[in-house]
Amino acid sequence: MIQGFFKEQEEKYHQAWARSSSDEKEEREEVYRLSRTLKSFKDSLESYIQEGKISQQALKDINRDSF
């Protein structure tokens, strides 16, 4: 579901950029900024999720070794 959201947004930004003309500099730059912000957020979210999985596994290992 979340991956679908990011894919839809990435496609939306790509299409907006592709439909714009080269003389629409401000609009193209705004789409570019939105695209980069989306990627940064996606990367941060993925990292946060991955770190949580690693932490969860570490806790399982600690608990398993304690008994």
C-alpha positions in Angstrom: 0.0 0.0 0.0 2.7 2.5 1.0 4.9 1.4 -2.0 1.9 2.0 -4.2 1.5 5.5 -2.9 5.2 6.4 -3.6 5.0 4.9 -7.1 1.8 6.9 -7.9 3.4 10.1 -6.6 6.6 9.5 -8.5 4.6 8.9 -11.7 2.5 12.0 -11.0 5.6 14.2 -10.7 7.2 12.6 -13.7 4.2 13.2 -15.8 3.8 16.8 -14.6 7.5 17.5 -15.5 7.1 15.7 -18.9 4.0 17.7 -19.8 5.6 21.0 -18.9 7.3 23.1 -21.6 10.9 24.1 -21.3 9.9 27.8 -20.8 7.9 26.8 -17.6 11.1 27.0 -15.5 9.4 27.8 -12.2 6.9 25.0 -12.5 9.5 22.5 -13.6 11.7 23.4 -10.6 8.8 23.0 -8.2 8.1 19.5 -9.6 11.7 18.7 -9.3 11.8 19.9 -5.6 8.6 17.9 -4.8 10.2 14.8 -6.5 13.4 15.1 -4.5 11.5 15.7 -1.2 9.4 12.6 -1.9 12.5 10.6 -2.5 14.1 11.9 0.7 11.0 11.1 2.7 10.8 7.6 1.1 14.5 6.9 1.9 14.1 8.1 5.5 10.9 6.0 6.0 12.6 2.9 4.6 15.6 3.4 6.8 13.4 3.9 9.9 11.5 0.7 9.1 14.7 -1.2 8.5 16.3 0.0 11.7 13.2 -1.1 13.5 13.4 -4.6 12.1 17.1 -4.8 13.1 16.3 -3.6 16.6 13.4 -6.0 16.8 15.6 -8.9 15.8 18.3 -7.8 18.3 15.7 -7.8 21.1 14.6 -11.3 20.1 18.2 -12.5 20.1 18.8 -11.0 23.6 15.7 -12.5 24.9 16.5 -15.9 23.4 20.0 -15.8 24.9 18.7 -14.8 28.3 16.8 -18.0 28.8 
